[in-house]
Amino acid sequence: MLNNKDISILIVDDSDITRETLRVILRSEGYDLVGEATDGDVAHEMAIKFKPNIILLDVIMPKVSGLEALKSIKLVMPEVLILMVTANKDQETVTEAVHAGISGYIVKPFNAKKVLDAVAQVATKIRQQRQVAQ
């Protein structure tokens, strides 16, 4: 197992199966999973409480959508890096997410390699920012 304990991650998806799959994939690489949420409201609260480095955020969820949560989280935590996790390839949605400040996309259905590659890219950015800040 790799040592990725220095990278904390919040998983946000209304699908139990998707959350469980992401949890297993990320734990296999040693990432620090700080929590899981099933909608955008809870995601916002958990992001503020746990201050994760990365948030894996579904787009289509009940109550508050991923796009709405993305915008509200970025207002209070502009430094957090967010990867959208979605089956939605609608260009308007992608454009809106990019403008709101996402760091990348993981398209459903995904496999472990796609998830780990996307998270590793973002984790590298975080580690580089930490080195610059020292």
N, CA, C and O atoms as CSV, one atom per row, in Angstrom:
chain,resi,resn,atom,element,x,y,z
A,1,MET,N,N,0.844,-1.194,0.000
A,1,MET,CA,C,0.000,0.000,0.000
A,1,MET,C,C,0.880,1.246,0.000
A,1,MET,O,O,1.857,1.337,0.743
A,2,LEU,N,N,0.518,2.187,-0.836
A,2,LEU,CA,C,1.256,3.443,-0.896
A,2,LEU,C,C,0.897,4.311,0.300
A,2,LEU,O,O,-0.158,4.143,0.911
A,3,ASN,N,N,1.782,5.234,0.625
A,3,ASN,CA,C,1.500,6.126,1.741
A,3,ASN,C,C,0.913,7.430,1.217
A,3,ASN,O,O,1.641,8.353,0.853
A,4,ASN,N,N,-0.377,7.488,1.186
A,4,ASN,CA,C,-1.081,8.694,0.747
A,4,ASN,C,C,-1.871,9.310,1.895
A,4,ASN,O,O,-2.819,10.060,1.664
A,5,LYS,N,N,-1.485,8.998,3.127
A,5,LYS,CA,C,-2.203,9.503,4.305
A,5,LYS,C,C,-2.163,11.026,4.393
A,5,LYS,O,O,-2.950,11.628,5.124
A,6,ASP,N,N,-1.249,11.649,3.650
A,6,ASP,CA,C,-1.151,13.115,3.678
A,6,ASP,C,C,-2.214,13.780,2.807
A,6,ASP,O,O,-2.308,15.007,2.772
A,7,ILE,N,N,-3.010,12.980,2.109
A,7,ILE,CA,C,-4.063,13.504,1.236
A,7,ILE,C,C,-5.416,13.054,1.780
A,7,ILE,O,O,-5.715,11.860,1.818
A,8,SER,N,N,-6.234,14.026,2.201
A,8,SER,CA,C,-7.556,13.705,2.743
A,8,SER,C,C,-8.628,13.906,1.673
A,8,SER,O,O,-8.575,14.847,0.881
A,9,ILE,N,N,-9.594,13.001,1.676
A,9,ILE,CA,C,-10.617,12.986,0.624
A,9,ILE,C,C,-12.012,12.834,1.230
A,9,ILE,O,O,-12.233,12.050,2.154
A,10,LEU,N,N,-12.944,13.613,0.675
A,10,LEU,CA,C,-14.362,13.509,1.002
A,10,LEU,C,C,-15.069,12.966,-0.240
A,10,LEU,O,O,-14.885,13.489,-1.339
A,11,ILE,N,N,-15.874,11.923,-0.068
A,11,ILE,CA,C,-16.637,11.324,-1.165
A,11,ILE,C,C,-18.080,11.793,-1.065
A,11,ILE,O,O,-18.697,11.688,-0.005
A,12,VAL,N,N,-18.625,12.314,-2.173
A,12,VAL,CA,C,-20.007,12.791,-2.189
A,12,VAL,C,C,-20.741,12.179,-3.383
A,12,VAL,O,O,-20.459,12.508,-4.535
A,13,ASP,N,N,-21.683,11.287,-3.092
A,13,ASP,CA,C,-22.480,10.649,-4.141
A,13,ASP,C,C,-23.716,10.065,-3.485
A,13,ASP,O,O,-23.632,9.514,-2.387
A,14,ASP,N,N,-24.860,10.176,-4.140
A,14,ASP,CA,C,-26.085,9.634,-3.556
A,14,ASP,C,C,-26.197,8.127,-3.728
A,14,ASP,O,O,-27.080,7.509,-3.133
A,15,SER,N,N,-25.331,7.523,-4.522
A,15,SER,CA,C,-25.350,6.078,-4.743
A,15,SER,C,C,-24.447,5.360,-3.736
A,15,SER,O,O,-23.242,5.607,-3.679
A,16,ASP,N,N,-25.049,4.468,-2.945
A,16,ASP,CA,C,-24.279,3.686,-1.979
A,16,ASP,C,C,-23.195,2.876,-2.676
A,16,ASP,O,O,-22.070,2.783,-2.185
A,17,ILE,N,N,-23.533,2.293,-3.818
A,17,ILE,CA,C,-22.580,1.449,-4.549
A,17,ILE,C,C,-21.397,2.275,-5.040
A,17,ILE,O,O,-20.252,1.834,-4.938
A,18,THR,N,N,-21.657,3.469,-5.572
A,18,THR,CA,C,-20.568,4.319,-6.047
A,18,THR,C,C,-19.664,4.732,-4.893
A,18,THR,O,O,-18.440,4.681,-5.012
A,19,ARG,N,N,-20.266,5.142,-3.768
A,19,ARG,CA,C,-19.452,5.536,-2.602
A,19,ARG,C,C,-18.600,4.370,-2.118
A,19,ARG,O,O,-17.417,4.535,-1.821
A,20,GLU,N,N,-19.211,3.191,-2.042
A,20,GLU,CA,C,-18.458,2.024,-1.574
A,20,GLU,C,C,-17.317,1.686,-2.526
A,20,GLU,O,O,-16.210,1.379,-2.085
A,21,THR,N,N,-17.580,1.740,-3.819
A,21,THR,CA,C,-16.545,1.447,-4.811
A,21,THR,C,C,-15.385,2.438,-4.689
A,21,THR,O,O,-14.219,2.042,-4.675
A,22,LEU,N,N,-15.716,3.727,-4.602
A,22,LEU,CA,C,-14.673,4.743,-4.457
A,22,LEU,C,C,-13.888,4.539,-3.157
A,22,LEU,O,O,-12.664,4.669,-3.134
A,23,ARG,N,N,-14.606,4.221,-2.082
A,23,ARG,CA,C,-13.958,3.992,-0.780
A,23,ARG,C,C,-12.927,2.864,-0.882
A,23,ARG,O,O,-11.795,3.012,-0.420
A,24,VAL,N,N,-13.318,1.745,-1.483
A,24,VAL,CA,C,-12.416,0.597,-1.603
A,24,VAL,C,C,-11.197,0.953,-2.466
A,24,VAL,O,O,-10.064,0.630,-2.109
A,25,ILE,N,N,-11.435,1.609,-3.584
A,25,ILE,CA,C,-10.344,1.992,-4.489
A,25,ILE,C,C,-9.355,2.914,-3.772
A,25,ILE,O,O,-8.145,2.692,-3.821
A,26,LEU,N,N,-9.874,3.942,-3.110
A,26,LEU,CA,C,-8.997,4.938,-2.481
A,26,LEU,C,C,-8.284,4.382,-1.253
A,26,LEU,O,O,-7.117,4.699,-1.023
A,27,ARG,N,N,-8.955,3.574,-0.476
A,27,ARG,CA,C,-8.290,2.958,0.694
A,27,ARG,C,C,-7.181,2.018,0.257
A,27,ARG,O,O,-6.172,1.886,0.950
A,28,SER,N,N,-7.357,1.359,-0.895
A,28,SER,CA,C,-6.324,0.430,-1.377
A,28,SER,C,C,-5.013,1.152,-1.649
A,28,SER,O,O,-3.949,0.533,-1.657
A,29,GLU,N,N,-5.088,2.457,-1.871
A,29,GLU,CA,C,-3.889,3.258,-2.128
A,29,GLU,C,C,-3.491,4.101,-0.910
A,29,GLU,O,O,-2.580,4.925,-0.989
A,30,GLY,N,N,-4.176,3.889,0.206
A,30,GLY,CA,C,-3.774,4.536,1.448
A,30,GLY,C,C,-4.230,5.962,1.647
A,30,GLY,O,O,-3.707,6.650,2.523
A,31,TYR,N,N,-5.190,6.432,0.863
A,31,TYR,CA,C,-5.685,7.807,1.040
A,31,TYR,C,C,-6.473,7.910,2.344
A,31,TYR,O,O,-7.060,6.931,2.804
A,32,ASP,N,N,-6.479,9.091,2.927
A,32,ASP,CA,C,-7.188,9.369,4.175
A,32,ASP,C,C,-8.614,9.800,3.838
A,32,ASP,O,O,-8.842,10.940,3.433
A,33,LEU,N,N,-9.571,8.887,4.005
A,33,LEU,CA,C,-10.970,9.209,3.718
A,33,LEU,C,C,-11.590,9.823,4.965
A,33,LEU,O,O,-11.742,9.154,5.988
A,34,VAL,N,N,-11.945,11.094,4.875
A,34,VAL,CA,C,-12.441,11.808,6.053
A,34,VAL,C,C,-13.958,11.740,6.200
A,34,VAL,O,O,-14.489,12.057,7.265
A,35,GLY,N,N,-14.657,11.332,5.151
A,35,GLY,CA,C,-16.103,11.237,5.264
A,35,GLY,C,C,-16.781,10.969,3.946
A,35,GLY,O,O,-16.157,10.951,2.886
A,36,GLU,N,N,-18.100,10.757,4.046
A,36,GLU,CA,C,-18.937,10.515,2.877
A,36,GLU,C,C,-20.247,11.260,3.063
A,36,GLU,O,O,-20.783,11.330,4.169
A,37,ALA,N,N,-20.756,11.813,1.976
A,37,ALA,CA,C,-22.027,12.530,2.004
A,37,ALA,C,C,-22.886,12.050,0.837
A,37,ALA,O,O,-22.383,11.563,-0.175
A,38,THR,N,N,-24.217,12.205,1.015
A,38,THR,CA,C,-25.146,11.734,-0.023
A,38,THR,C,C,-25.839,12.863,-0.764
A,38,THR,O,O,-26.579,12.610,-1.715
A,39,ASP,N,N,-25.613,14.118,-0.343
A,39,ASP,CA,C,-26.180,15.250,-1.070
A,39,ASP,C,C,-25.302,16.485,-0.866
A,39,ASP,O,O,-24.397,16.495,-0.031
A,40,GLY,N,N,-25.592,17.513,-1.644
A,40,GLY,CA,C,-24.776,18.714,-1.643
A,40,GLY,C,C,-24.777,19.482,-0.339
A,40,GLY,O,O,-23.761,20.070,0.032
A,41,ASP,N,N,-25.914,19.489,0.372
A,41,ASP,CA,C,-25.975,20.182,1.665
A,41,ASP,C,C,-25.009,19.569,2.666
A,41,ASP,O,O,-24.216,20.270,3.295
A,42,VAL,N,N,-25.088,18.257,2.803
A,42,VAL,CA,C,-24.215,17.552,3.740
A,42,VAL,C,C,-22.761,17.684,3.284
A,42,VAL,O,O,-21.863,17.816,4.115
A,43,ALA,N,N,-22.525,17.649,1.980
A,43,ALA,CA,C,-21.168,17.812,1.449
A,43,ALA,C,C,-20.568,19.139,1.894
A,43,ALA,O,O,-19.412,19.197,2.314
A,44,HIS,N,N,-21.357,20.200,1.800
A,44,HIS,CA,C,-20.888,21.535,2.194
A,44,HIS,C,C,-20.509,21.541,3.681
A,44,HIS,O,O,-19.440,22.026,4.051
A,45,GLU,N,N,-21.389,21.002,4.525
A,45,GLU,CA,C,-21.128,20.946,5.970
A,45,GLU,C,C,-19.872,20.130,6.274
A,45,GLU,O,O,-19.032,20.543,7.074
A,46,MET,N,N,-19.754,18.972,5.631
A,46,MET,CA,C,-18.605,18.099,5.897
A,46,MET,C,C,-17.309,18.707,5.379
A,46,MET,O,O,-16.258,18.544,5.999
A,47,ALA,N,N,-17.372,19.402,4.258
A,47,ALA,CA,C,-16.177,20.053,3.714
A,47,ALA,C,C,-15.642,21.084,4.703
A,47,ALA,O,O,-14.435,21.165,4.931
A,48,ILE,N,N,-16.540,21.866,5.287
A,48,ILE,CA,C,-16.125,22.882,6.253
A,48,ILE,C,C,-15.588,22.221,7.524
A,48,ILE,O,O,-14.588,22.668,8.085
A,49,LYS,N,N,-16.250,21.165,7.971
A,49,LYS,CA,C,-15.850,20.491,9.207
A,49,LYS,C,C,-14.506,19.770,9.072
A,49,LYS,O,O,-13.645,19.901,9.942
A,50,PHE,N,N,-14.321,19.011,7.987
A,50,PHE,CA,C,-13.144,18.151,7.851
A,50,PHE,C,C,-12.014,18.749,7.010
A,50,PHE,O,O,-10.888,18.253,7.053
A,51,LYS,N,N,-12.299,19.806,6.247
A,51,LYS,CA,C,-11.304,20.469,5.409
A,51,LYS,C,C,-10.461,19.483,4.574
A,51,LYS,O,O,-9.237,19.447,4.696
A,52,PRO,N,N,-11.136,18.684,3.726
A,52,PRO,CA,C,-10.391,17.723,2.907
A,52,PRO,C,C,-9.546,18.436,1.852
A,52,PRO,O,O,-9.830,19.572,1.473
A,53,ASN,N,N,-8.510,17.751,1.391
A,53,ASN,CA,C,-7.702,18.279,0.292
A,53,ASN,C,C,-8.434,18.124,-1.033
A,53,ASN,O,O,-8.347,18.978,-1.915
A,54,ILE,N,N,-9.167,16.997,-1.153
A,54,ILE,CA,C,-9.854,16.650,-2.401
A,54,ILE,C,C,-11.293,16.251,-2.078
A,54,ILE,O,O,-11.557,15.588,-1.075
A,55,ILE,N,N,-12.213,16.666,-2.944
A,55,ILE,CA,C,-13.601,16.209,-2.838
A,55,ILE,C,C,-13.975,15.545,-4.159
A,55,ILE,O,O,-13.827,16.137,-5.229
A,56,LEU,N,N,-14.463,14.304,-4.071
A,56,LEU,CA,C,-15.015,13.616,-5.236
A,56,LEU,C,C,-16.512,13.869,-5.178
A,56,LEU,O,O,-17.187,13.408,-4.257
A,57,LEU,N,N,-17.033,14.601,-6.154
A,57,LEU,CA,C,-18.383,15.147,-6.078
A,57,LEU,C,C,-19.239,14.728,-7.269
A,57,LEU,O,O,-18.930,15.049,-8.417
A,58,ASP,N,N,-20.316,14.006,-6.977
A,58,ASP,CA,C,-21.288,13.620,-8.002
A,58,ASP,C,C,-22.019,14.875,-8.476
A,58,ASP,O,O,-22.144,15.834,-7.715
A,59,VAL,N,N,-22.500,14.884,-9.711
A,59,VAL,CA,C,-23.212,16.043,-10.243
A,59,VAL,C,C,-24.696,15.980,-9.897
A,59,VAL,O,O,-25.256,16.941,-9.370
A,60,ILE,N,N,-25.334,14.845,-10.195
A,60,ILE,CA,C,-26.783,14.738,-10.023
A,60,ILE,C,C,-27.088,14.044,-8.696
A,60,ILE,O,O,-26.847,12.848,-8.527
A,61,MET,N,N,-27.628,14.835,-7.756
A,61,MET,CA,C,-27.977,14.322,-6.426
A,61,MET,C,C,-29.275,14.977,-5.965
A,61,MET,O,O,-29.664,16.026,-6.479
A,62,PRO,N,N,-29.945,14.353,-4.992
A,62,PRO,CA,C,-31.172,14.962,-4.464
A,62,PRO,C,C,-30.856,16.216,-3.647
A,62,PRO,O,O,-29.712,16.447,-3.255
A,63,LYS,N,N,-31.877,17.006,-3.403
A,63,LYS,CA,C,-31.796,18.241,-2.609
A,63,LYS,C,C,-30.912,19.271,-3.288
A,63,LYS,O,O,-31.417,20.142,-3.998
A,64,VAL,N,N,-29.604,19.191,-3.086
A,64,VAL,CA,C,-28.664,20.162,-3.657
A,64,VAL,C,C,-27.750,19.430,-4.634
A,64,VAL,O,O,-27.091,18.461,-4.260
A,65,SER,N,N,-27.708,19.885,-5.873
A,65,SER,CA,C,-26.903,19.217,-6.902
A,65,SER,C,C,-25.407,19.406,-6.645
A,65,SER,O,O,-24.989,20.258,-5.860
A,66,GLY,N,N,-24.630,18.590,-7.326
A,66,GLY,CA,C,-23.176,18.711,-7.232
A,66,GLY,C,C,-22.676,20.058,-7.710
A,66,GLY,O,O,-21.736,20.609,-7.136
A,67,LEU,N,N,-23.298,20.604,-8.763
A,67,LEU,CA,C,-22.873,21.914,-9.270
A,67,LEU,C,C,-23.142,23.016,-8.245
A,67,LEU,O,O,-22.315,23.907,-8.049
A,68,GLU,N,N,-24.302,22.947,-7.595
A,68,GLU,CA,C,-24.605,23.947,-6.558
A,68,GLU,C,C,-23.638,23.796,-5.384
A,68,GLU,O,O,-23.134,24.787,-4.857
A,69,ALA,N,N,-23.380,22.544,-4.975
A,69,ALA,CA,C,-22.449,22.291,-3.871
A,69,ALA,C,C,-21.035,22.759,-4.236
A,69,ALA,O,O,-20.334,23.344,-3.411
A,70,LEU,N,N,-20.634,22.498,-5.465
A,70,LEU,CA,C,-19.321,22.936,-5.945
A,70,LEU,C,C,-19.160,24.441,-5.754
A,70,LEU,O,O,-18.152,24.904,-5.219
A,71,LYS,N,N,-20.146,25.187,-6.190
A,71,LYS,CA,C,-20.069,26.654,-6.096
A,71,LYS,C,C,-20.034,27.122,-4.641
A,71,LYS,O,O,-19.246,28.001,-4.291
A,72,SER,N,N,-20.883,26.537,-3.796
A,72,SER,CA,C,-20.928,26.986,-2.403
A,72,SER,C,C,-19.666,26.585,-1.640
A,72,SER,O,O,-19.193,27.339,-0.790
A,73,ILE,N,N,-19.122,25.412,-1.934
A,73,ILE,CA,C,-17.890,24.975,-1.271
A,73,ILE,C,C,-16.716,25.849,-1.710
A,73,ILE,O,O,-15.901,26.256,-0.883
A,74,LYS,N,N,-16.631,26.133,-2.998
A,74,LYS,CA,C,-15.521,26.950,-3.516
A,74,LYS,C,C,-15.556,28.375,-2.953
A,74,LYS,O,O,-14.511,29.013,-2.826
A,75,LEU,N,N,-16.753,28.879,-2.614
A,75,LEU,CA,C,-16.857,30.217,-2.010
A,75,LEU,C,C,-16.152,30.284,-0.668
A,75,LEU,O,O,-15.483,31.270,-0.363
A,76,VAL,N,N,-16.300,29.235,0.135
A,76,VAL,CA,C,-15.725,29.240,1.476
A,76,VAL,C,C,-14.379,28.518,1.557
A,76,VAL,O,O,-13.614,28.729,2.498
A,77,MET,N,N,-14.093,27.671,0.577
A,77,MET,CA,C,-12.837,26.914,0.548
A,77,MET,C,C,-12.253,26.921,-0.857
A,77,MET,O,O,-12.233,25.884,-1.520
A,78,PRO,N,N,-11.779,28.067,-1.322
A,78,PRO,CA,C,-11.287,28.141,-2.703
A,78,PRO,C,C,-10.081,27.235,-2.978
A,78,PRO,O,O,-9.792,26.914,-4.131
A,79,GLU,N,N,-9.385,26.830,-1.922
A,79,GLU,CA,C,-8.176,26.005,-2.099
A,79,GLU,C,C,-8.469,24.520,-2.305
A,79,GLU,O,O,-7.600,23.783,-2.771
A,80,VAL,N,N,-9.681,24.067,-1.965
A,80,VAL,CA,C,-9.989,22.646,-2.094
A,80,VAL,C,C,-10.066,22.265,-3.574
A,80,VAL,O,O,-10.578,23.018,-4.402
A,81,LEU,N,N,-9.544,21.074,-3.881
A,81,LEU,CA,C,-9.570,20.602,-5.267
A,81,LEU,C,C,-10.724,19.608,-5.398
A,81,LEU,O,O,-10.847,18.667,-4.614
A,82,ILE,N,N,-11.561,19.838,-6.400
A,82,ILE,CA,C,-12.774,19.037,-6.568
A,82,ILE,C,C,-12.752,18.309,-7.905
A,82,ILE,O,O,-12.544,18.904,-8.962
A,83,LEU,N,N,-12.977,16.991,-7.821
A,83,LEU,CA,C,-13.125,16.165,-9.010
A,83,LEU,C,C,-14.595,15.805,-9.133
A,83,LEU,O,O,-15.169,15.206,-8.224
A,84,MET,N,N,-15.204,16.165,-10.246
A,84,MET,CA,C,-16.596,15.808,-10.482
A,84,MET,C,C,-16.643,14.343,-10.924
A,84,MET,O,O,-15.852,13.911,-11.762
A,85,VAL,N,N,-17.579,13.591,-10.351
A,85,VAL,CA,C,-17.758,12.180,-10.681
A,85,VAL,C,C,-19.170,12.055,-11.250
A,85,VAL,O,O,-20.152,12.219,-10.525
A,86,THR,N,N,-19.270,11.764,-12.545
A,86,THR,CA,C,-20.593,11.783,-13.157
A,86,THR,C,C,-20.669,10.988,-14.451
A,86,THR,O,O,-19.666,10.761,-15.129
A,87,ALA,N,N,-21.878,10.577,-14.769
A,87,ALA,CA,C,-22.150,9.963,-16.072
A,87,ALA,C,C,-22.638,11.029,-17.046
A,87,ALA,O,O,-22.808,10.764,-18.236
A,88,ASN,N,N,-22.861,12.232,-16.534
A,88,ASN,CA,C,-23.389,13.340,-17.325
A,88,ASN,C,C,-22.272,13.948,-18.166
A,88,ASN,O,O,-21.332,14.534,-17.629
A,89,LYS,N,N,-22.378,13.808,-19.491
A,89,LYS,CA,C,-21.368,14.363,-20.395
A,89,LYS,C,C,-21.897,15.595,-21.123
A,89,LYS,O,O,-21.308,16.042,-22.108
A,90,ASP,N,N,-23.004,16.138,-20.638
A,90,ASP,CA,C,-23.609,17.322,-21.228
A,90,ASP,C,C,-22.599,18.469,-21.225
A,90,ASP,O,O,-22.054,18.820,-20.178
A,91,GLN,N,N,-22.353,19.047,-22.393
A,91,GLN,CA,C,-21.319,20.076,-22.525
A,91,GLN,C,C,-21.597,21.298,-21.656
A,91,GLN,O,O,-20.671,21.910,-21.124
A,92,GLU,N,N,-22.855,21.647,-21.516
A,92,GLU,CA,C,-23.216,22.798,-20.683
A,92,GLU,C,C,-22.839,22.549,-19.219
A,92,GLU,O,O,-22.332,23.440,-18.537
A,93,THR,N,N,-23.094,21.328,-18.748
A,93,THR,CA,C,-22.749,20.966,-17.369
A,93,THR,C,C,-21.239,20.982,-17.171
A,93,THR,O,O,-20.741,21.507,-16.175
A,94,VAL,N,N,-20.516,20.406,-18.120
A,94,VAL,CA,C,-19.049,20.378,-18.049
A,94,VAL,C,C,-18.509,21.801,-18.014
A,94,VAL,O,O,-17.653,22.119,-17.188
A,95,THR,N,N,-18.998,22.655,-18.897
A,95,THR,CA,C,-18.547,24.047,-18.959
A,95,THR,C,C,-18.833,24.774,-17.650
A,95,THR,O,O,-17.982,25.498,-17.134
A,96,GLU,N,N,-20.035,24.576,-17.120
A,96,GLU,CA,C,-20.395,25.226,-15.853
A,96,GLU,C,C,-19.482,24.759,-14.718
A,96,GLU,O,O,-19.053,25.564,-13.891
A,97,ALA,N,N,-19.190,23.464,-14.680
A,97,ALA,CA,C,-18.310,22.917,-13.640
A,97,ALA,C,C,-16.891,23.463,-13.768
A,97,ALA,O,O,-16.258,23.794,-12.765
A,98,VAL,N,N,-16.396,23.558,-14.987
A,98,VAL,CA,C,-15.049,24.104,-15.214
A,98,VAL,C,C,-14.992,25.561,-14.761
A,98,VAL,O,O,-14.039,25.963,-14.094
A,99,HIS,N,N,-15.988,26.342,-15.111
A,99,HIS,CA,C,-16.028,27.756,-14.707
A,99,HIS,C,C,-16.139,27.915,-13.190
A,99,HIS,O,O,-15.657,28.895,-12.621
A,100,ALA,N,N,-16.778,26.943,-12.546
A,100,ALA,CA,C,-16.935,26.999,-11.086
A,100,ALA,C,C,-15.677,26.534,-10.356
A,100,ALA,O,O,-15.572,26.691,-9.140
A,101,GLY,N,N,-14.720,25.961,-11.095
A,101,GLY,CA,C,-13.431,25.660,-10.491
A,101,GLY,C,C,-13.092,24.209,-10.226
A,101,GLY,O,O,-12.307,23.923,-9.322
A,102,ILE,N,N,-13.662,23.273,-10.993
A,102,ILE,CA,C,-13.275,21.876,-10.779
A,102,ILE,C,C,-11.826,21.664,-11.205
A,102,ILE,O,O,-11.274,22.419,-12.005
A,103,SER,N,N,-11.229,20.617,-10.648
A,103,SER,CA,C,-9.849,20.264,-10.980
A,103,SER,C,C,-9.779,19.080,-11.930
A,103,SER,O,O,-8.694,18.715,-12.384
A,104,GLY,N,N,-10.919,18.477,-12.235
A,104,GLY,CA,C,-10.933,17.342,-13.142
A,104,GLY,C,C,-12.263,16.622,-13.112
A,104,GLY,O,O,-13.163,16.974,-12.349
A,105,TYR,N,N,-12.372,15.606,-13.954
A,105,TYR,CA,C,-13.604,14.849,-14.142
A,105,TYR,C,C,-13.297,13.356,-14.082
A,105,TYR,O,O,-12.287,12.908,-14.624
A,106,ILE,N,N,-14.154,12.592,-13.434
A,106,ILE,CA,C,-14.109,11.139,-13.502
A,106,ILE,C,C,-15.466,10.727,-14.065
A,106,ILE,O,O,-16.503,10.980,-13.452
A,107,VAL,N,N,-15.452,10.093,-15.235
A,107,VAL,CA,C,-16.699,9.748,-15.911
A,107,VAL,C,C,-17.140,8.337,-15.523
A,107,VAL,O,O,-16.354,7.391,-15.574
A,108,LYS,N,N,-18.413,8.214,-15.133
A,108,LYS,CA,C,-19.019,6.907,-14.841
A,108,LYS,C,C,-19.444,6.270,-16.148
A,108,LYS,O,O,-19.859,6.996,-17.053
A,109,PRO,N,N,-19.369,4.986,-16.298
A,109,PRO,CA,C,-18.765,4.063,-15.344
A,109,PRO,C,C,-17.242,4.203,-15.357
A,109,PRO,O,O,-16.643,4.435,-16.407
A,110,PHE,N,N,-16.628,4.063,-14.197
A,110,PHE,CA,C,-15.185,4.211,-14.089
A,110,PHE,C,C,-14.571,2.905,-13.602
A,110,PHE,O,O,-15.265,2.024,-13.095
A,111,ASN,N,N,-13.267,2.799,-13.766
A,111,ASN,CA,C,-12.538,1.671,-13.183
A,111,ASN,C,C,-11.517,2.243,-12.201
A,111,ASN,O,O,-11.322,3.457,-12.135
A,112,ALA,N,N,-10.879,1.376,-11.453
A,112,ALA,CA,C,-9.938,1.824,-10.416
A,112,ALA,C,C,-8.824,2.677,-11.008
A,112,ALA,O,O,-8.435,3.680,-10.409
A,113,LYS,N,N,-8.309,2.302,-12.161
A,113,LYS,CA,C,-7.202,3.057,-12.758
A,113,LYS,C,C,-7.615,4.497,-13.065
A,113,LYS,O,O,-6.860,5.427,-12.783
A,114,LYS,N,N,-8.797,4.690,-13.637
A,114,LYS,CA,C,-9.265,6.050,-13.951
A,114,LYS,C,C,-9.361,6.900,-12.683
A,114,LYS,O,O,-8.934,8.054,-12.664
A,115,VAL,N,N,-9.926,6.316,-11.632
A,115,VAL,CA,C,-10.082,7.049,-10.373
A,115,VAL,C,C,-8.719,7.382,-9.792
A,115,VAL,O,O,-8.453,8.529,-9.431
A,116,LEU,N,N,-7.851,6.372,-9.704
A,116,LEU,CA,C,-6.544,6.587,-9.087
A,116,LEU,C,C,-5.675,7.551,-9.891
A,116,LEU,O,O,-4.933,8.344,-9.311
A,117,ASP,N,N,-5.759,7.490,-11.211
A,117,ASP,CA,C,-4.990,8.433,-12.041
A,117,ASP,C,C,-5.461,9.866,-11.792
A,117,ASP,O,O,-4.641,10.768,-11.621
A,118,ALA,N,N,-6.772,10.076,-11.772
A,118,ALA,CA,C,-7.314,11.424,-11.561
A,118,ALA,C,C,-6.948,11.947,-10.179
A,118,ALA,O,O,-6.539,13.100,-10.042
A,119,VAL,N,N,-7.090,11.113,-9.155
A,119,VAL,CA,C,-6.770,11.532,-7.792
A,119,VAL,C,C,-5.269,11.773,-7.645
A,119,VAL,O,O,-4.859,12.729,-6.988
A,120,ALA,N,N,-4.454,10.922,-8.246
A,120,ALA,CA,C,-2.995,11.084,-8.155
A,120,ALA,C,C,-2.545,12.404,-8.788
A,120,ALA,O,O,-1.650,13.067,-8.264
A,121,GLN,N,N,-3.158,12.786,-9.904
A,121,GLN,CA,C,-2.810,14.062,-10.548
A,121,GLN,C,C,-3.096,15.234,-9.619
A,121,GLN,O,O,-2.280,16.146,-9.484
A,122,VAL,N,N,-4.247,15.202,-8.989
A,122,VAL,CA,C,-4.638,16.277,-8.082
A,122,VAL,C,C,-3.769,16.242,-6.818
A,122,VAL,O,O,-3.377,17.291,-6.308
A,123,ALA,N,N,-3.471,15.051,-6.316
A,123,ALA,CA,C,-2.621,14.910,-5.127
A,123,ALA,C,C,-1.226,15.478,-5.400
A,123,ALA,O,O,-0.620,16.091,-4.521
A,124,THR,N,N,-0.724,15.276,-6.608
A,124,THR,CA,C,0.582,15.829,-6.983
A,124,THR,C,C,0.558,17.358,-6.923
A,124,THR,O,O,1.508,17.975,-6.440
A,125,LYS,N,N,-0.526,17.967,-7.412
A,125,LYS,CA,C,-0.664,19.431,-7.339
A,125,LYS,C,C,-0.644,19.904,-5.891
A,125,LYS,O,O,0.003,20.899,-5.564
A,126,ILE,N,N,-1.357,19.183,-5.027
A,126,ILE,CA,C,-1.429,19.559,-3.609
A,126,ILE,C,C,-0.044,19.495,-2.985
A,126,ILE,O,O,0.358,20.410,-2.265
A,127,ARG,N,N,0.681,18.428,-3.255
A,127,ARG,CA,C,2.033,18.270,-2.681
A,127,ARG,C,C,2.983,19.336,-3.208
A,127,ARG,O,O,3.838,19.823,-2.468
A,128,GLN,N,N,2.844,19.702,-4.479
A,128,GLN,CA,C,3.688,20.754,-5.045
A,128,GLN,C,C,3.382,22.104,-4.391
A,128,GLN,O,O,4.292,22.881,-4.101
A,129,GLN,N,N,2.093,22.373,-4.161
A,129,GLN,CA,C,1.705,23.627,-3.496
A,129,GLN,C,C,2.255,23.680,-2.076
A,129,GLN,O,O,2.660,24.744,-1.609
A,130,ARG,N,N,2.271,22.555,-1.395
A,130,ARG,CA,C,2.820,22.493,-0.025
A,130,ARG,C,C,4.305,22.800,-0.021
A,130,ARG,O,O,4.797,23.505,0.860
A,131,GLN,N,N,5.027,22.267,-1.013
A,131,GLN,CA,C,6.469,22.507,-1.077
A,131,GLN,C,C,6.771,23.971,-1.346
A,131,GLN,O,O,7.700,24.535,-0.768
A,132,VAL,N,N,5.993,24.580,-2.217
A,132,VAL,CA,C,6.178,26.006,-2.521
A,132,VAL,C,C,5.907,26.852,-1.279
A,132,VAL,O,O,6.585,27.851,-1.043
A,133,ALA,N,N,4.923,26.452,-0.496
A,133,ALA,CA,C,4.529,27.206,0.690
A,133,ALA,C,C,5.558,27.096,1.828
A,133,ALA,O,O,5.559,27.917,2.744
A,134,GLN,N,N,6.424,26.092,1.768
A,134,GLN,CA,C,7.412,25.905,2.858
A,134,GLN,C,C,8.560,26.868,2.775
A,134,GLN,O,O,9.459,26.831,3.614
